[in-house]
Amino acid sequence: AEGVWLSLRNGTMSWDRGALLRGRIVVQELSAQEIDLPRLPVPSVSAPSPEAVPFALPELPVSVEIGSVSAQKVTLGAPVLGQEVVFHLQGSLRLAEGEGETQLAVSRTDGAKGQVALKASFANASRQALLDLLVTEGKEGIVAGLIGLPGRPSLTLSASGVGPIDDFTTDILLGTDGAARLTGRLALRNAAAKPGLAASRSFQADLSGDVSPLLPAEYSDFFGSQSA
């Protein structure tokens, strides 16, 4: 009712129709020359209430494999992330029998520096997960604007880990203006249910560094040059 919110131009989908007979959706290429998202869609008022459930990938009746997802030009309007952004996108996706993996590479092409590289996988049966994420942005970037970093400096964020999701440890590095500000580990823990008690989930963080450049100037004296 509010009008167009998504446009795709020169789209291409190359897929194997015969694979459907074997219970597989195989897409060799899913691409577009240009994708325009001026705003997000208006959410439905009839959406179900969210429920807290253990993390798991959906068990689909068919497997899904997309060999290549790409878009030469993706434009996000200012209402989406707070500023208009233009970038190139390349990736892949596989989801079958409760196992999934994805790779994604995003690079800004509007003159501003910004890149996202993601590799992730998870298996319901083994509960094994893998995460390898790297985000880099120049000054006046999207992330610095969304979280209100003073001066909106250049930013680097990396997170990597591999292991069972119920005992998962991720190495974290957050840097600004070419200097590491916060490094360490973030761990997720899931304790089994005991008689009369539900299963519990918790996290443990062991992080340290000079966080004062991430905070308003009035907090500099309190945090000093090193925090843990």
Contacts in CASP RR format, 6 or more apart in sequence:
PFRMAT RR
TARGET T0000
AUTHOR 0000-0000-0000
METHOD contacts of the structure
MODEL  1
AEGVWLSLRNGTMSWDRGALLRGRIVVQELSAQEIDLPRLPVPSVSAPSP
EAVPFALPELPVSVEIGSVSAQKVTLGAPVLGQEVVFHLQGSLRLAEGEG
ETQLAVSRTDGAKGQVALKASFANASRQALLDLLVTEGKEGIVAGLIGLP
GRPSLTLSASGVGPIDDFTTDILLGTDGAARLTGRLALRNAAAKPGLAAS
RSFQADLSGDVSPLLPAEYSDFFGSQSA
1 42 0 8 1.000
2 42 0 8 1.000
4 38 0 8 1.000
5 37 0 8 1.000
5 38 0 8 1.000
5 39 0 8 1.000
5 40 0 8 1.000
5 41 0 8 1.000
6 35 0 8 1.000
6 36 0 8 1.000
6 37 0 8 1.000
6 41 0 8 1.000
7 34 0 8 1.000
7 35 0 8 1.000
7 36 0 8 1.000
8 32 0 8 1.000
8 34 0 8 1.000
8 35 0 8 1.000
8 36 0 8 1.000
9 32 0 8 1.000
9 33 0 8 1.000
9 34 0 8 1.000
9 35 0 8 1.000
9 36 0 8 1.000
10 32 0 8 1.000
10 33 0 8 1.000
10 34 0 8 1.000
11 31 0 8 1.000
11 32 0 8 1.000
11 33 0 8 1.000
12 29 0 8 1.000
12 30 0 8 1.000
12 31 0 8 1.000
12 32 0 8 1.000
13 27 0 8 1.000
13 29 0 8 1.000
13 30 0 8 1.000
13 31 0 8 1.000
14 27 0 8 1.000
14 28 0 8 1.000
14 29 0 8 1.000
15 25 0 8 1.000
15 26 0 8 1.000
15 27 0 8 1.000
15 28 0 8 1.000
16 24 0 8 1.000
16 26 0 8 1.000
16 27 0 8 1.000
16 28 0 8 1.000
19 25 0 8 1.000
19 26 0 8 1.000
20 62 0 8 1.000
23 61 0 8 1.000
23 62 0 8 1.000
23 63 0 8 1.000
24 62 0 8 1.000
24 63 0 8 1.000
24 64 0 8 1.000
24 65 0 8 1.000
24 96 0 8 1.000
25 62 0 8 1.000
25 63 0 8 1.000
25 64 0 8 1.000
25 65 0 8 1.000
26 65 0 8 1.000
27 64 0 8 1.000
27 65 0 8 1.000
27 66 0 8 1.000
27 67 0 8 1.000
28 67 0 8 1.000
28 68 0 8 1.000
29 67 0 8 1.000
29 68 0 8 1.000
29 70 0 8 1.000
30 66 0 8 1.000
30 67 0 8 1.000
30 68 0 8 1.000
30 69 0 8 1.000
30 70 0 8 1.000
31 68 0 8 1.000
31 69 0 8 1.000
31 70 0 8 1.000
31 71 0 8 1.000
32 70 0 8 1.000
32 71 0 8 1.000
32 72 0 8 1.000
33 71 0 8 1.000
33 72 0 8 1.000
33 73 0 8 1.000
34 71 0 8 1.000
34 72 0 8 1.000
34 73 0 8 1.000
34 74 0 8 1.000
34 75 0 8 1.000
35 71 0 8 1.000
35 73 0 8 1.000
35 74 0 8 1.000
35 75 0 8 1.000
36 74 0 8 1.000
36 75 0 8 1.000
37 74 0 8 1.000
37 75 0 8 1.000
37 76 0 8 1.000
37 77 0 8 1.000
37 80 0 8 1.000
38 75 0 8 1.000
38 77 0 8 1.000
38 79 0 8 1.000
39 77 0 8 1.000
39 79 0 8 1.000
39 80 0 8 1.000
40 79 0 8 1.000
40 80 0 8 1.000
54 190 0 8 1.000
55 122 0 8 1.000
55 165 0 8 1.000
56 98 0 8 1.000
56 124 0 8 1.000
57 95 0 8 1.000
57 98 0 8 1.000
57 99 0 8 1.000
57 100 0 8 1.000
57 122 0 8 1.000
57 123 0 8 1.000
57 124 0 8 1.000
58 95 0 8 1.000
58 98 0 8 1.000
59 97 0 8 1.000
59 98 0 8 1.000
59 124 0 8 1.000
60 95 0 8 1.000
60 96 0 8 1.000
63 94 0 8 1.000
63 95 0 8 1.000
63 96 0 8 1.000
63 97 0 8 1.000
64 93 0 8 1.000
64 94 0 8 1.000
64 95 0 8 1.000
64 96 0 8 1.000
65 93 0 8 1.000
65 94 0 8 1.000
65 95 0 8 1.000
65 96 0 8 1.000
66 92 0 8 1.000
66 93 0 8 1.000
66 94 0 8 1.000
67 92 0 8 1.000
67 93 0 8 1.000
67 94 0 8 1.000
68 90 0 8 1.000
68 91 0 8 1.000
68 92 0 8 1.000
69 89 0 8 1.000
69 90 0 8 1.000
69 91 0 8 1.000
69 92 0 8 1.000
69 93 0 8 1.000
70 89 0 8 1.000
70 90 0 8 1.000
70 91 0 8 1.000
71 88 0 8 1.000
71 89 0 8 1.000
72 88 0 8 1.000
73 86 0 8 1.000
73 87 0 8 1.000
73 88 0 8 1.000
73 109 0 8 1.000
74 86 0 8 1.000
74 87 0 8 1.000
74 88 0 8 1.000
74 89 0 8 1.000
75 84 0 8 1.000
75 85 0 8 1.000
75 86 0 8 1.000
76 84 0 8 1.000
76 85 0 8 1.000
76 86 0 8 1.000
77 84 0 8 1.000
77 85 0 8 1.000
78 84 0 8 1.000
81 142 0 8 1.000
81 146 0 8 1.000
82 142 0 8 1.000
82 145 0 8 1.000
82 146 0 8 1.000
83 141 0 8 1.000
83 142 0 8 1.000
84 110 0 8 1.000
85 108 0 8 1.000
85 110 0 8 1.000
85 112 0 8 1.000
85 142 0 8 1.000
86 108 0 8 1.000
86 109 0 8 1.000
86 110 0 8 1.000
87 106 0 8 1.000
87 107 0 8 1.000
87 108 0 8 1.000
87 109 0 8 1.000
87 110 0 8 1.000
87 114 0 8 1.000
88 106 0 8 1.000
88 107 0 8 1.000
88 109 0 8 1.000
89 104 0 8 1.000
89 105 0 8 1.000
89 106 0 8 1.000
90 104 0 8 1.000
90 105 0 8 1.000
90 106 0 8 1.000
91 102 0 8 1.000
91 103 0 8 1.000
91 104 0 8 1.000
91 105 0 8 1.000
92 102 0 8 1.000
92 103 0 8 1.000
93 100 0 8 1.000
93 101 0 8 1.000
93 102 0 8 1.000
94 100 0 8 1.000
94 101 0 8 1.000
94 102 0 8 1.000
98 123 0 8 1.000
98 124 0 8 1.000
98 125 0 8 1.000
99 121 0 8 1.000
99 122 0 8 1.000
99 123 0 8 1.000
99 124 0 8 1.000
99 125 0 8 1.000
100 121 0 8 1.000
100 122 0 8 1.000
100 123 0 8 1.000
101 119 0 8 1.000
101 120 0 8 1.000
101 121 0 8 1.000
101 122 0 8 1.000
101 130 0 8 1.000
102 118 0 8 1.000
102 119 0 8 1.000
102 120 0 8 1.000
102 121 0 8 1.000
103 118 0 8 1.000
103 119 0 8 1.000
104 116 0 8 1.000
104 117 0 8 1.000
104 118 0 8 1.000
104 119 0 8 1.000
105 115 0 8 1.000
105 116 0 8 1.000
105 117 0 8 1.000
105 118 0 8 1.000
106 114 0 8 1.000
106 115 0 8 1.000
106 116 0 8 1.000
106 117 0 8 1.000
107 114 0 8 1.000
107 115 0 8 1.000
108 114 0 8 1.000
108 115 0 8 1.000
112 137 0 8 1.000
112 138 0 8 1.000
112 140 0 8 1.000
112 141 0 8 1.000
113 136 0 8 1.000
113 137 0 8 1.000
113 138 0 8 1.000
113 154 0 8 1.000
114 136 0 8 1.000
114 137 0 8 1.000
114 138 0 8 1.000
114 141 0 8 1.000
115 134 0 8 1.000
115 135 0 8 1.000
115 136 0 8 1.000
115 137 0 8 1.000
116 133 0 8 1.000
116 134 0 8 1.000
116 135 0 8 1.000
117 132 0 8 1.000
117 133 0 8 1.000
117 134 0 8 1.000
118 132 0 8 1.000
118 133 0 8 1.000
118 134 0 8 1.000
119 130 0 8 1.000
119 131 0 8 1.000
119 132 0 8 1.000
119 133 0 8 1.000
120 129 0 8 1.000
120 130 0 8 1.000
120 131 0 8 1.000
120 132 0 8 1.000
120 133 0 8 1.000
121 128 0 8 1.000
121 129 0 8 1.000
121 130 0 8 1.000
122 128 0 8 1.000
122 129 0 8 1.000
122 130 0 8 1.000
122 165 0 8 1.000
126 164 0 8 1.000
127 164 0 8 1.000
127 165 0 8 1.000
127 166 0 8 1.000
128 162 0 8 1.000
128 163 0 8 1.000
128 164 0 8 1.000
128 165 0 8 1.000
129 161 0 8 1.000
129 162 0 8 1.000
129 163 0 8 1.000
129 164 0 8 1.000
129 165 0 8 1.000
129 168 0 8 1.000
130 161 0 8 1.000
130 162 0 8 1.000
130 163 0 8 1.000
131 159 0 8 1.000
131 160 0 8 1.000
131 161 0 8 1.000
131 162 0 8 1.000
131 170 0 8 1.000
132 159 0 8 1.000
132 160 0 8 1.000
132 161 0 8 1.000
133 157 0 8 1.000
133 158 0 8 1.000
133 159 0 8 1.000
133 160 0 8 1.000
134 156 0 8 1.000
134 157 0 8 1.000
134 158 0 8 1.000
135 143 0 8 1.000
135 155 0 8 1.000
135 156 0 8 1.000
135 157 0 8 1.000
135 158 0 8 1.000
136 154 0 8 1.000
136 155 0 8 1.000
136 156 0 8 1.000
136 157 0 8 1.000
137 143 0 8 1.000
137 144 0 8 1.000
137 154 0 8 1.000
137 155 0 8 1.000
137 156 0 8 1.000
138 154 0 8 1.000
138 155 0 8 1.000
139 151 0 8 1.000
139 152 0 8 1.000
139 153 0 8 1.000
139 154 0 8 1.000
140 152 0 8 1.000
141 152 0 8 1.000
141 154 0 8 1.000
141 155 0 8 1.000
143 149 0 8 1.000
143 155 0 8 1.000
143 157 0 8 1.000
144 151 0 8 1.000
144 152 0 8 1.000
144 153 0 8 1.000
144 155 0 8 1.000
144 176 0 8 1.000
145 152 0 8 1.000
149 155 0 8 1.000
149 176 0 8 1.000
149 214 0 8 1.000
150 213 0 8 1.000
150 214 0 8 1.000
150 215 0 8 1.000
150 216 0 8 1.000
150 217 0 8 1.000
153 176 0 8 1.000
153 177 0 8 1.000
153 213 0 8 1.000
154 176 0 8 1.000
154 177 0 8 1.000
154 178 0 8 1.000
155 174 0 8 1.000
155 175 0 8 1.000
155 176 0 8 1.000
156 173 0 8 1.000
156 174 0 8 1.000
156 175 0 8 1.000
156 176 0 8 1.000
156 178 0 8 1.000
157 173 0 8 1.000
157 174 0 8 1.000
157 175 0 8 1.000
158 171 0 8 1.000
158 172 0 8 1.000
158 173 0 8 1.000
159 170 0 8 1.000
159 171 0 8 1.000
159 172 0 8 1.000
159 173 0 8 1.000
159 186 0 8 1.000
160 170 0 8 1.000
160 171 0 8 1.000
161 168 0 8 1.000
161 169 0 8 1.000
161 170 0 8 1.000
161 171 0 8 1.000
163 169 0 8 1.000
165 188 0 8 1.000
165 190 0 8 1.000
166 188 0 8 1.000
166 189 0 8 1.000
166 190 0 8 1.000
167 187 0 8 1.000
167 188 0 8 1.000
167 189 0 8 1.000
167 190 0 8 1.000
168 187 0 8 1.000
168 188 0 8 1.000
169 185 0 8 1.000
169 186 0 8 1.000
169 187 0 8 1.000
169 188 0 8 1.000
170 185 0 8 1.000
170 186 0 8 1.000
170 187 0 8 1.000
171 184 0 8 1.000
171 185 0 8 1.000
172 182 0 8 1.000
172 183 0 8 1.000
172 184 0 8 1.000
172 185 0 8 1.000
172 186 0 8 1.000
172 207 0 8 1.000
173 180 0 8 1.000
173 182 0 8 1.000
173 183 0 8 1.000
173 184 0 8 1.000
174 180 0 8 1.000
174 181 0 8 1.000
174 182 0 8 1.000
174 183 0 8 1.000
174 214 0 8 1.000
175 181 0 8 1.000
175 182 0 8 1.000
176 213 0 8 1.000
176 214 0 8 1.000
177 213 0 8 1.000
179 210 0 8 1.000
179 213 0 8 1.000
180 209 0 8 1.000
181 209 0 8 1.000
181 210 0 8 1.000
181 211 0 8 1.000
181 213 0 8 1.000
181 214 0 8 1.000
182 207 0 8 1.000
182 208 0 8 1.000
182 209 0 8 1.000
182 211 0 8 1.000
182 214 0 8 1.000
183 207 0 8 1.000
183 208 0 8 1.000
183 209 0 8 1.000
184 206 0 8 1.000
184 207 0 8 1.000
184 208 0 8 1.000
185 205 0 8 1.000
185 206 0 8 1.000
185 207 0 8 1.000
186 203 0 8 1.000
186 204 0 8 1.000
186 205 0 8 1.000
186 207 0 8 1.000
187 203 0 8 1.000
187 204 0 8 1.000
187 205 0 8 1.000
187 206 0 8 1.000
188 201 0 8 1.000
188 202 0 8 1.000
188 203 0 8 1.000
189 201 0 8 1.000
189 202 0 8 1.000
189 203 0 8 1.000
189 204 0 8 1.000
190 199 0 8 1.000
190 200 0 8 1.000
190 201 0 8 1.000
190 202 0 8 1.000
191 199 0 8 1.000
191 200 0 8 1.000
191 201 0 8 1.000
191 202 0 8 1.000
192 199 0 8 1.000
193 199 0 8 1.000
207 228 0 8 1.000
208 226 0 8 1.000
208 227 0 8 1.000
208 228 0 8 1.000
209 226 0 8 1.000
209 227 0 8 1.000
209 228 0 8 1.000
210 224 0 8 1.000
210 225 0 8 1.000
210 226 0 8 1.000
210 227 0 8 1.000
211 223 0 8 1.000
211 227 0 8 1.000
212 219 0 8 1.000
212 220 0 8 1.000
212 223 0 8 1.000
212 224 0 8 1.000
212 225 0 8 1.000
215 223 0 8 1.000
END
